[in-house]
Amino acid sequence: MNLSTGIPTALIPISVTLSTLIIATYYDLKSREISEYIWLPALIFSSIFTFLVVRPNILVLIFSLIPAAILLLLMLIGMIGGADFLAILLISISTPYLNIIPIPMLTLLFSALIPSLLVLYNLIINLTLNRGLIKSLECSSTHKLSLIFLSMPMKVSKFLKSKFMYPLTVFKCSSNDYVVKCRTSFNIEEDFKDHIRDVMKCLEFGYVRNDDYIWVTPALPHILFITIGYI
């Protein structure tokens, strides 16, 4: 850290960043939707502060921006939302300091811990308690393996009352047709309510029952994890 700015001065962009992350976390928990405008004031302020006050070495700044570049690539291929990228970008710009591991990279690593633990939890529970349900899945071996790591079975009745849960066994029904498709992920642009309506339609047509199981994965509040990692 460039100590010439003084400890209180150095804390200014950190405070702005943390305040923005907390606000974004609220919206992430509430609706999983975060407006880009929430990030704009902090991004503008941090950019001006960094270039006019901190004035980091260009190589340090580039190194600090590597995590943001990684998330930008993931965003462009549809694996994460824009808010995740903007959160790490803000952290990269507001704390461009040369540590053994840069703060943005540490934040990204810490934020990945909870999703990683969830994958481990799914694996243990599915292999110990849900082996029968796994065998009954009409999916390819590749899809079954993915489901074991990435999802959990949930009764249809519970799924219909859930929020932010996305099926990896997707039900599609009409009056004369019933199809279940297995997949390994969901698109971030999907609305979980559309899937609930599809399952309700299958229930009405009699293709599924309330006690049947659907394999689901949650839309995780990643901004919350990034905020925790940053703190």
Backbone hydrogen bonds, N-H to C=O, Kabsch-Sander energy under -0.5 kcal/mol:
donor,donor_aa,acceptor,acceptor_aa,energy
3,L,1,M,-1.1
5,T,2,N,-1.4
6,G,3,L,-1.7
10,A,6,G,-2.4
11,L,7,I,-1.4
12,I,8,P,-0.6
12,I,9,T,-1.2
14,I,10,A,-0.7
15,S,11,L,-2.7
16,V,12,I,-2.2
17,T,13,P,-2.5
18,L,14,I,-2.7
19,S,15,S,-2.4
20,T,16,V,-2.1
21,L,17,T,-2.5
22,I,18,L,-2.3
23,I,19,S,-2.1
24,A,20,T,-2.6
25,T,21,L,-2.4
26,Y,22,I,-1.8
27,Y,23,I,-1.5
28,D,24,A,-2.3
29,L,25,T,-2.7
30,K,26,Y,-1.9
31,S,27,Y,-2.8
32,R,27,Y,-1.0
32,R,28,D,-0.9
33,E,27,Y,-0.8
38,I,35,S,-1.4
39,W,36,E,-1.1
40,L,36,E,-0.9
43,L,39,W,-2.5
44,I,40,L,-2.5
45,F,41,P,-2.7
46,S,42,A,-2.8
47,S,43,L,-2.1
48,I,44,I,-2.2
49,F,45,F,-2.9
50,T,46,S,-2.7
51,F,47,S,-2.2
52,L,48,I,-2.3
53,V,49,F,-2.6
54,V,49,F,-1.7
55,R,50,T,-3.3
61,L,57,N,-2.3
62,I,58,I,-2.3
63,F,59,L,-2.4
64,S,60,V,-2.2
65,L,61,L,-1.5
66,I,63,F,-0.9
69,A,65,L,-2.1
70,I,66,I,-2.2
71,L,67,P,-2.2
72,L,68,A,-2.2
73,L,69,A,-1.9
74,L,70,I,-2.0
75,M,71,L,-2.5
76,L,72,L,-2.3
77,I,73,L,-1.4
78,G,75,M,-1.5
79,M,74,L,-2.6
80,I,74,L,-0.8
85,F,81,G,-1.1
86,L,82,G,-2.5
87,A,83,A,-2.4
88,I,84,D,-1.9
89,L,85,F,-2.6
90,L,86,L,-2.4
91,I,87,A,-2.0
92,S,88,I,-2.5
93,I,89,L,-2.3
94,S,90,L,-2.5
95,T,91,I,-1.6
97,Y,95,T,-1.9
99,N,97,Y,-1.1
106,L,102,P,-2.5
107,T,103,I,-2.8
108,L,104,P,-2.2
109,L,105,M,-2.5
110,F,106,L,-2.9
111,S,107,T,-2.4
112,A,108,L,-0.9
112,A,109,L,-0.6
113,L,110,F,-1.3
114,I,110,F,-0.5
116,S,112,A,-1.8
117,L,113,L,-2.4
118,L,114,I,-2.0
119,V,115,P,-1.9
120,L,116,S,-2.0
121,Y,117,L,-2.5
122,N,118,L,-2.7
123,L,119,V,-2.2
124,I,120,L,-2.3
125,I,121,Y,-2.7
126,N,122,N,-2.8
127,L,123,L,-2.0
128,T,124,I,-1.4
129,L,125,I,-3.2
130,N,125,I,-1.0
130,N,126,N,-0.6
134,I,130,N,-2.1
135,K,131,R,-2.2
136,S,132,G,-1.4
137,L,133,L,-0.5
137,L,134,I,-1.2
139,C,137,L,-1.2
144,K,140,S,-2.6
145,L,141,S,-2.3
146,S,142,T,-1.9
147,L,143,H,-2.6
148,I,144,K,-2.1
149,F,145,L,-1.2
150,L,146,S,-2.8
151,S,147,L,-2.0
152,M,216,V,-2.2
154,M,214,I,-2.3
156,V,212,D,-2.7
157,S,210,N,-2.1
158,K,155,K,-0.5
159,F,155,K,-2.5
160,L,156,V,-2.2
161,K,158,K,-1.0
162,S,159,F,-1.5
166,Y,217,T,-2.8
168,L,215,W,-3.5
169,T,215,W,-1.2
170,V,168,L,-0.6
170,V,181,K,-3.2
172,K,179,V,-2.6
174,S,177,D,-2.7
177,D,174,S,-0.7
179,V,172,K,-2.9
181,K,170,V,-2.4
183,R,168,L,-2.3
188,I,78,G,-0.6
190,E,187,N,-2.0
192,F,190,E,-0.5
194,D,191,D,-1.4
195,H,191,D,-0.9
196,I,192,F,-1.7
197,R,193,K,-2.1
198,D,194,D,-1.9
199,V,195,H,-2.3
200,M,196,I,-2.4
201,K,197,R,-2.0
202,C,198,D,-1.9
203,L,199,V,-2.2
204,E,200,M,-2.3
205,F,201,K,-2.1
206,G,202,C,-0.6
206,G,203,L,-0.7
207,Y,202,C,-2.0
208,V,202,C,-1.0
212,D,209,R,-1.5
214,I,154,M,-2.8
216,V,152,M,-2.6
216,V,214,I,-0.5
217,T,166,Y,-2.5
219,A,164,F,-2.8
220,L,218,P,-1.0
222,H,220,L,-1.9
224,L,221,P,-0.9
225,F,221,P,-1.3
226,I,222,H,-2.5
227,T,223,I,-2.5
228,I,224,L,-2.5
229,G,225,F,-2.6
230,Y,226,I,-2.3
231,I,227,T,-2.2
